[in-house]
Amino acid sequence: MGADKLFGMHGSALQLRSQRLSMLASNIANAATPGYKARDLDFDKAMERVQKGESLAAAMGENAGYRTPLQPSLDGNTVELSTEQTLFAENAIGYSTTLSFLEGRVATISRALKGE
């Protein structure tokens, strides 16, 4: 039985959320870098494409892009720290929730294999 059958969409969701966390963390780390362009991944659109059978890599690539700032800075940096921090916190909660679900699923499978 493959991981897709065991974990369903939650395995893909965890990978997408992880990729998004990396992008947002990079944005936060480069908040003071002149010319840095903030990137983000549209999780909902990417997840929708994965559910329709598209590969994870393709869904990530097609739904990642640069964010347009509300207030552009003079040095060309498009990171808005408060926005990045909020999005990072929201995505981290989603990541944690998905991980908790997967941990529960693994525990259930483990108990079933042990005959409990």
C-alpha positions as CSV (number, residue, x, y, z in Angstrom):
1,M,0.0,0.0,0.0
2,G,1.5,3.4,-1.0
3,A,1.8,6.4,1.1
4,D,-0.9,8.2,-0.9
5,K,-3.4,5.5,0.1
6,L,-2.3,5.6,3.8
7,F,-2.2,9.4,4.2
8,G,-4.3,10.7,1.4
9,M,-4.0,14.4,0.7
10,H,-2.4,15.1,4.1
11,G,1.0,14.1,2.9
12,S,0.9,16.5,0.0
13,A,-0.6,19.2,2.2
14,L,2.4,18.8,4.6
15,Q,4.9,19.1,1.8
16,L,3.1,22.2,0.4
17,R,3.0,23.8,3.8
18,S,6.6,23.1,4.4
19,Q,7.6,24.7,1.1
20,R,5.5,27.7,1.9
21,L,7.1,28.0,5.4
22,S,10.5,28.0,3.7
23,M,9.5,30.8,1.3
24,L,8.0,32.9,4.1
25,A,11.0,32.4,6.3
26,S,13.3,33.4,3.4
27,N,11.2,36.6,3.0
28,I,11.5,37.4,6.7
29,A,15.3,36.8,6.7
30,N,15.7,39.1,3.7
31,A,13.5,42.0,5.0
32,A,16.4,44.4,4.9
33,T,18.0,43.1,1.7
34,P,17.8,45.8,-1.0
35,G,16.0,44.6,-4.1
36,Y,14.8,41.4,-2.6
37,K,11.4,40.3,-4.0
38,A,9.0,38.5,-1.6
39,R,7.8,35.1,-2.8
40,D,4.8,33.1,-1.7
41,L,2.9,29.9,-2.6
42,D,-0.8,29.9,-3.0
43,F,-1.5,26.9,-0.9
44,D,-5.2,26.5,-1.7
45,K,-4.6,26.6,-5.5
46,A,-1.7,24.3,-5.3
47,M,-3.6,21.8,-3.1
48,E,-6.5,22.0,-5.6
49,R,-4.3,21.0,-8.4
50,V,-2.7,18.1,-6.5
51,Q,-6.2,16.8,-5.7
52,K,-6.9,16.9,-9.4
53,G,-4.0,14.6,-10.0
54,E,-1.2,17.1,-10.9
55,S,2.2,16.4,-9.5
56,L,3.3,18.1,-6.4
57,A,6.3,19.8,-8.1
58,A,4.1,21.1,-10.9
59,A,1.5,22.4,-8.5
60,M,4.2,24.2,-6.5
61,G,5.8,25.7,-9.5
62,E,2.6,27.0,-11.0
63,N,1.3,28.5,-7.8
64,A,4.5,30.1,-6.5
65,G,5.2,33.7,-7.4
66,Y,6.2,37.2,-6.3
67,R,4.0,39.2,-4.0
68,T,3.0,42.7,-4.9
69,P,3.6,45.0,-1.9
70,L,1.0,47.3,-0.5
71,Q,3.7,49.9,0.2
72,P,6.8,49.5,-2.0
73,S,10.1,50.5,-0.4
74,L,12.6,52.8,-2.0
75,D,15.3,50.2,-2.2
76,G,13.1,47.8,-4.3
77,N,12.5,45.3,-1.4
78,T,8.9,44.0,-1.5
79,V,9.0,42.3,1.9
80,E,6.4,43.7,4.4
81,L,7.5,42.2,7.6
82,S,4.1,42.3,9.4
83,T,2.4,40.5,6.5
84,E,5.2,37.9,6.3
85,Q,5.0,37.2,10.0
86,T,1.2,36.9,10.0
87,L,1.3,34.5,7.0
88,F,4.1,32.5,8.5
89,A,2.1,32.1,11.8
90,E,-1.0,31.1,9.9
91,N,0.8,28.6,7.8
92,A,2.7,27.2,10.8
93,I,-0.6,26.4,12.5
94,G,-1.8,24.6,9.4
95,Y,1.4,22.7,9.2
96,S,1.1,21.7,12.9
97,T,-2.5,20.6,12.4
98,T,-1.7,18.5,9.4
99,L,1.3,16.9,11.2
100,S,-0.9,16.1,14.2
101,F,-3.4,14.4,11.9
102,L,-0.7,12.4,10.2
103,E,0.8,11.4,13.6
104,G,-2.6,10.1,14.6
105,R,-3.0,8.2,11.4
106,V,0.5,6.6,11.9
107,A,-0.5,5.7,15.5
108,T,-3.7,4.1,14.3
109,I,-1.9,2.0,11.7
110,S,0.8,1.0,14.2
111,R,-1.9,-0.2,16.6
112,A,-3.6,-2.1,13.9
113,L,-0.4,-3.8,12.9
114,K,0.3,-4.8,16.5
115,G,-3.3,-6.2,16.7
116,E,-4.4,-3.8,19.5
